[in-house]
Amino acid sequence: MALETVEDIIRALQEHPEWREPLLNALLTDQYRQLPSRADRLEEMLERLAAAQQVTQQTLQRFMEQTEQRFQQLEEQQQQQAARHDELVEKLIQLTARVDDLTRRVEELTRRVDELTARVDDLTVRLEQLTARVDDLTVRLEQLTARVDDLTVRLEQLTARVDDLTVR
């Protein structure tokens, strides 16, 4: 059988499939014969990379959702703290007004009652200290809440004392 054209070679390979492997070995270098297995490995690696990317995307999505939730929580906390701040400022303003009112009453009674002079001076010093502390209110809101409640009790006691003295 004479092989004169490419078609003759193709026909011969179809008639003799056992010739294909030796012909491929003769025509192709090792590097080209390894291409199918290398392509298979590349395909497996691409599949693993795609799976890893999907896991990464899911992880990133969960992280973004958690971050958004935490951001919303922080915003809510900030709003609550701002509302608490406003409440405390209002309470402080009311307390300051009460302190001012009591100071005037104490000063009036001081003129009439010599025994209270030392106590009124002490109260005036404490009120000046309280006024200086008001400037630090923004930084010390939580600490001041307890102090404001304590001052309220003291002022009520002082009011009761002043009322007792006024009744005499």
CNS distance restraints for C-alpha pairs under 8 A (distance, minus, plus):
assign (resid   2 and name CA) (resid   8 and name CA) 7.94 0.50 0.50
assign (resid   3 and name CA) (resid   8 and name CA) 5.31 0.50 0.50
assign (resid   3 and name CA) (resid   9 and name CA) 5.99 0.50 0.50
assign (resid   4 and name CA) (resid   8 and name CA) 6.36 0.50 0.50
assign (resid   4 and name CA) (resid   9 and name CA) 7.82 0.50 0.50
assign (resid   5 and name CA) (resid   9 and name CA) 6.59 0.50 0.50
assign (resid   6 and name CA) (resid  10 and name CA) 6.23 0.50 0.50
assign (resid   7 and name CA) (resid  11 and name CA) 6.06 0.50 0.50
assign (resid   8 and name CA) (resid  12 and name CA) 6.08 0.50 0.50
assign (resid   9 and name CA) (resid  13 and name CA) 6.19 0.50 0.50
assign (resid  10 and name CA) (resid  14 and name CA) 6.23 0.50 0.50
assign (resid  11 and name CA) (resid  15 and name CA) 6.23 0.50 0.50
assign (resid  12 and name CA) (resid  16 and name CA) 5.93 0.50 0.50
assign (resid  13 and name CA) (resid  17 and name CA) 5.38 0.50 0.50
assign (resid  13 and name CA) (resid  18 and name CA) 7.87 0.50 0.50
assign (resid  13 and name CA) (resid  19 and name CA) 6.25 0.50 0.50
assign (resid  13 and name CA) (resid  20 and name CA) 6.33 0.50 0.50
assign (resid  16 and name CA) (resid  20 and name CA) 7.75 0.50 0.50
assign (resid  18 and name CA) (resid  22 and name CA) 7.82 0.50 0.50
assign (resid  19 and name CA) (resid  23 and name CA) 6.07 0.50 0.50
assign (resid  20 and name CA) (resid  24 and name CA) 6.02 0.50 0.50
assign (resid  21 and name CA) (resid  25 and name CA) 6.14 0.50 0.50
assign (resid  22 and name CA) (resid  26 and name CA) 6.17 0.50 0.50
assign (resid  23 and name CA) (resid  27 and name CA) 6.09 0.50 0.50
assign (resid  24 and name CA) (resid  28 and name CA) 5.61 0.50 0.50
assign (resid  25 and name CA) (resid  29 and name CA) 7.13 0.50 0.50
assign (resid  25 and name CA) (resid  33 and name CA) 7.85 0.50 0.50
assign (resid  28 and name CA) (resid  32 and name CA) 5.84 0.50 0.50
assign (resid  28 and name CA) (resid  33 and name CA) 6.38 0.50 0.50
assign (resid  29 and name CA) (resid  33 and name CA) 6.41 0.50 0.50
assign (resid  30 and name CA) (resid  34 and name CA) 6.17 0.50 0.50
assign (resid  31 and name CA) (resid  35 and name CA) 6.74 0.50 0.50
assign (resid  34 and name CA) (resid  38 and name CA) 6.10 0.50 0.50
assign (resid  35 and name CA) (resid  39 and name CA) 5.86 0.50 0.50
assign (resid  36 and name CA) (resid  40 and name CA) 6.13 0.50 0.50
assign (resid  37 and name CA) (resid  41 and name CA) 6.21 0.50 0.50
assign (resid  38 and name CA) (resid  42 and name CA) 6.08 0.50 0.50
assign (resid  39 and name CA) (resid  43 and name CA) 6.01 0.50 0.50
assign (resid  40 and name CA) (resid  44 and name CA) 6.22 0.50 0.50
assign (resid  41 and name CA) (resid  45 and name CA) 6.10 0.50 0.50
assign (resid  42 and name CA) (resid  46 and name CA) 6.05 0.50 0.50
assign (resid  43 and name CA) (resid  47 and name CA) 6.19 0.50 0.50
assign (resid  44 and name CA) (resid  48 and name CA) 6.23 0.50 0.50
assign (resid  45 and name CA) (resid  49 and name CA) 6.04 0.50 0.50
assign (resid  46 and name CA) (resid  50 and name CA) 6.00 0.50 0.50
assign (resid  47 and name CA) (resid  51 and name CA) 6.17 0.50 0.50
assign (resid  48 and name CA) (resid  52 and name CA) 6.04 0.50 0.50
assign (resid  49 and name CA) (resid  53 and name CA) 5.95 0.50 0.50
assign (resid  50 and name CA) (resid  54 and name CA) 6.13 0.50 0.50
assign (resid  51 and name CA) (resid  55 and name CA) 6.28 0.50 0.50
assign (resid  52 and name CA) (resid  56 and name CA) 6.06 0.50 0.50
assign (resid  53 and name CA) (resid  57 and name CA) 6.01 0.50 0.50
assign (resid  54 and name CA) (resid  58 and name CA) 6.15 0.50 0.50
assign (resid  55 and name CA) (resid  59 and name CA) 6.05 0.50 0.50
assign (resid  56 and name CA) (resid  60 and name CA) 5.98 0.50 0.50
assign (resid  57 and name CA) (resid  61 and name CA) 6.02 0.50 0.50
assign (resid  58 and name CA) (resid  62 and name CA) 6.19 0.50 0.50
assign (resid  59 and name CA) (resid  63 and name CA) 6.09 0.50 0.50
assign (resid  60 and name CA) (resid  64 and name CA) 6.03 0.50 0.50
assign (resid  61 and name CA) (resid  65 and name CA) 6.15 0.50 0.50
assign (resid  62 and name CA) (resid  66 and name CA) 6.05 0.50 0.50
assign (resid  63 and name CA) (resid  67 and name CA) 5.93 0.50 0.50
assign (resid  64 and name CA) (resid  68 and name CA) 6.08 0.50 0.50
assign (resid  65 and name CA) (resid  69 and name CA) 6.19 0.50 0.50
assign (resid  66 and name CA) (resid  70 and name CA) 6.09 0.50 0.50
assign (resid  67 and name CA) (resid  71 and name CA) 6.01 0.50 0.50
assign (resid  68 and name CA) (resid  72 and name CA) 6.17 0.50 0.50
assign (resid  69 and name CA) (resid  73 and name CA) 6.19 0.50 0.50
assign (resid  70 and name CA) (resid  74 and name CA) 6.10 0.50 0.50
assign (resid  71 and name CA) (resid  75 and name CA) 6.17 0.50 0.50
assign (resid  72 and name CA) (resid  76 and name CA) 6.19 0.50 0.50
assign (resid  73 and name CA) (resid  77 and name CA) 6.15 0.50 0.50
assign (resid  74 and name CA) (resid  78 and name CA) 6.05 0.50 0.50
assign (resid  75 and name CA) (resid  79 and name CA) 6.19 0.50 0.50
assign (resid  76 and name CA) (resid  80 and name CA) 6.15 0.50 0.50
assign (resid  77 and name CA) (resid  81 and name CA) 6.05 0.50 0.50
assign (resid  78 and name CA) (resid  82 and name CA) 6.06 0.50 0.50
assign (resid  79 and name CA) (resid  83 and name CA) 6.17 0.50 0.50
assign (resid  80 and name CA) (resid  84 and name CA) 6.13 0.50 0.50
assign (resid  81 and name CA) (resid  85 and name CA) 5.97 0.50 0.50
assign (resid  82 and name CA) (resid  86 and name CA) 6.22 0.50 0.50
assign (resid  83 and name CA) (resid  87 and name CA) 6.25 0.50 0.50
assign (resid  84 and name CA) (resid  88 and name CA) 6.16 0.50 0.50
assign (resid  85 and name CA) (resid  89 and name CA) 6.12 0.50 0.50
assign (resid  85 and name CA) (resid 138 and name CA) 7.97 0.50 0.50
assign (resid  85 and name CA) (resid 141 and name CA) 7.06 0.50 0.50
assign (resid  86 and name CA) (resid  90 and name CA) 6.15 0.50 0.50
assign (resid  87 and name CA) (resid  91 and name CA) 6.13 0.50 0.50
assign (resid  88 and name CA) (resid  92 and name CA) 5.96 0.50 0.50
assign (resid  88 and name CA) (resid 141 and name CA) 7.36 0.50 0.50
assign (resid  88 and name CA) (resid 145 and name CA) 7.28 0.50 0.50
assign (resid  89 and name CA) (resid  93 and name CA) 6.12 0.50 0.50
assign (resid  90 and name CA) (resid  94 and name CA) 6.22 0.50 0.50
assign (resid  91 and name CA) (resid  95 and name CA) 5.98 0.50 0.50
assign (resid  92 and name CA) (resid  96 and name CA) 5.87 0.50 0.50
assign (resid  92 and name CA) (resid 148 and name CA) 7.41 0.50 0.50
assign (resid  93 and name CA) (resid  97 and name CA) 6.16 0.50 0.50
assign (resid  94 and name CA) (resid  98 and name CA) 6.23 0.50 0.50
assign (resid  95 and name CA) (resid  99 and name CA) 6.04 0.50 0.50
assign (resid  95 and name CA) (resid 148 and name CA) 7.83 0.50 0.50
assign (resid  95 and name CA) (resid 152 and name CA) 7.44 0.50 0.50
assign (resid  96 and name CA) (resid 100 and name CA) 6.07 0.50 0.50
assign (resid  97 and name CA) (resid 101 and name CA) 6.15 0.50 0.50
assign (resid  98 and name CA) (resid 102 and name CA) 6.09 0.50 0.50
assign (resid  99 and name CA) (resid 103 and name CA) 6.00 0.50 0.50
assign (resid  99 and name CA) (resid 127 and name CA) 7.73 0.50 0.50
assign (resid  99 and name CA) (resid 155 and name CA) 7.49 0.50 0.50
assign (resid 100 and name CA) (resid 104 and name CA) 6.43 0.50 0.50
assign (resid 101 and name CA) (resid 105 and name CA) 6.41 0.50 0.50
assign (resid 102 and name CA) (resid 106 and name CA) 5.97 0.50 0.50
assign (resid 102 and name CA) (resid 155 and name CA) 7.91 0.50 0.50
assign (resid 102 and name CA) (resid 159 and name CA) 7.28 0.50 0.50
assign (resid 103 and name CA) (resid 107 and name CA) 6.10 0.50 0.50
assign (resid 103 and name CA) (resid 124 and name CA) 7.58 0.50 0.50
assign (resid 104 and name CA) (resid 108 and name CA) 6.28 0.50 0.50
assign (resid 105 and name CA) (resid 109 and name CA) 6.26 0.50 0.50
assign (resid 105 and name CA) (resid 162 and name CA) 7.96 0.50 0.50
assign (resid 106 and name CA) (resid 110 and name CA) 5.95 0.50 0.50
assign (resid 106 and name CA) (resid 120 and name CA) 6.55 0.50 0.50
assign (resid 106 and name CA) (resid 162 and name CA) 7.26 0.50 0.50
assign (resid 107 and name CA) (resid 111 and name CA) 6.75 0.50 0.50
assign (resid 107 and name CA) (resid 120 and name CA) 7.33 0.50 0.50
assign (resid 108 and name CA) (resid 112 and name CA) 7.15 0.50 0.50
assign (resid 109 and name CA) (resid 113 and name CA) 5.88 0.50 0.50
assign (resid 109 and name CA) (resid 116 and name CA) 7.93 0.50 0.50
assign (resid 109 and name CA) (resid 162 and name CA) 7.87 0.50 0.50
assign (resid 109 and name CA) (resid 166 and name CA) 7.85 0.50 0.50
assign (resid 110 and name CA) (resid 114 and name CA) 6.24 0.50 0.50
assign (resid 110 and name CA) (resid 116 and name CA) 6.00 0.50 0.50
assign (resid 110 and name CA) (resid 117 and name CA) 5.66 0.50 0.50
assign (resid 110 and name CA) (resid 120 and name CA) 7.15 0.50 0.50
assign (resid 113 and name CA) (resid 117 and name CA) 7.30 0.50 0.50
assign (resid 116 and name CA) (resid 120 and name CA) 6.01 0.50 0.50
assign (resid 117 and name CA) (resid 121 and name CA) 6.25 0.50 0.50
assign (resid 118 and name CA) (resid 122 and name CA) 6.33 0.50 0.50
assign (resid 119 and name CA) (resid 123 and name CA) 6.21 0.50 0.50
assign (resid 120 and name CA) (resid 124 and name CA) 6.09 0.50 0.50
assign (resid 121 and name CA) (resid 125 and name CA) 6.30 0.50 0.50
assign (resid 122 and name CA) (resid 126 and name CA) 6.29 0.50 0.50
assign (resid 123 and name CA) (resid 127 and name CA) 6.05 0.50 0.50
assign (resid 124 and name CA) (resid 128 and name CA) 6.22 0.50 0.50
assign (resid 125 and name CA) (resid 129 and name CA) 6.28 0.50 0.50
assign (resid 126 and name CA) (resid 130 and name CA) 6.11 0.50 0.50
assign (resid 127 and name CA) (resid 131 and name CA) 6.12 0.50 0.50
assign (resid 128 and name CA) (resid 132 and name CA) 6.34 0.50 0.50
assign (resid 129 and name CA) (resid 133 and name CA) 6.28 0.50 0.50
assign (resid 130 and name CA) (resid 134 and name CA) 6.30 0.50 0.50
assign (resid 131 and name CA) (resid 135 and name CA) 7.39 0.50 0.50
assign (resid 132 and name CA) (resid 136 and name CA) 7.69 0.50 0.50
assign (resid 133 and name CA) (resid 137 and name CA) 6.72 0.50 0.50
assign (resid 136 and name CA) (resid 140 and name CA) 6.21 0.50 0.50
assign (resid 137 and name CA) (resid 141 and name CA) 5.45 0.50 0.50
assign (resid 137 and name CA) (resid 144 and name CA) 7.03 0.50 0.50
assign (resid 140 and name CA) (resid 144 and name CA) 5.99 0.50 0.50
assign (resid 141 and name CA) (resid 145 and name CA) 6.35 0.50 0.50
assign (resid 142 and name CA) (resid 146 and name CA) 7.50 0.50 0.50
assign (resid 143 and name CA) (resid 147 and name CA) 6.81 0.50 0.50
assign (resid 144 and name CA) (resid 148 and name CA) 5.86 0.50 0.50
assign (resid 145 and name CA) (resid 149 and name CA) 6.38 0.50 0.50
assign (resid 146 and name CA) (resid 150 and name CA) 6.33 0.50 0.50
assign (resid 147 and name CA) (resid 151 and name CA) 6.17 0.50 0.50
assign (resid 148 and name CA) (resid 152 and name CA) 6.12 0.50 0.50
assign (resid 149 and name CA) (resid 153 and name CA) 6.47 0.50 0.50
assign (resid 150 and name CA) (resid 154 and name CA) 6.34 0.50 0.50
assign (resid 151 and name CA) (resid 155 and name CA) 5.94 0.50 0.50
assign (resid 152 and name CA) (resid 156 and name CA) 6.12 0.50 0.50
assign (resid 153 and name CA) (resid 157 and name CA) 6.23 0.50 0.50
assign (resid 154 and name CA) (resid 158 and name CA) 6.09 0.50 0.50
assign (resid 155 and name CA) (resid 159 and name CA) 5.92 0.50 0.50
assign (resid 156 and name CA) (resid 160 and name CA) 6.09 0.50 0.50
assign (resid 157 and name CA) (resid 161 and name CA) 6.16 0.50 0.50
assign (resid 158 and name CA) (resid 162 and name CA) 5.95 0.50 0.50
assign (resid 159 and name CA) (resid 163 and name CA) 5.90 0.50 0.50
assign (resid 160 and name CA) (resid 164 and name CA) 6.01 0.50 0.50
assign (resid 161 and name CA) (resid 165 and name CA) 6.09 0.50 0.50
assign (resid 162 and name CA) (resid 166 and name CA) 5.99 0.50 0.50
assign (resid 163 and name CA) (resid 167 and name CA) 6.14 0.50 0.50
assign (resid 164 and name CA) (resid 168 and name CA) 6.58 0.50 0.50
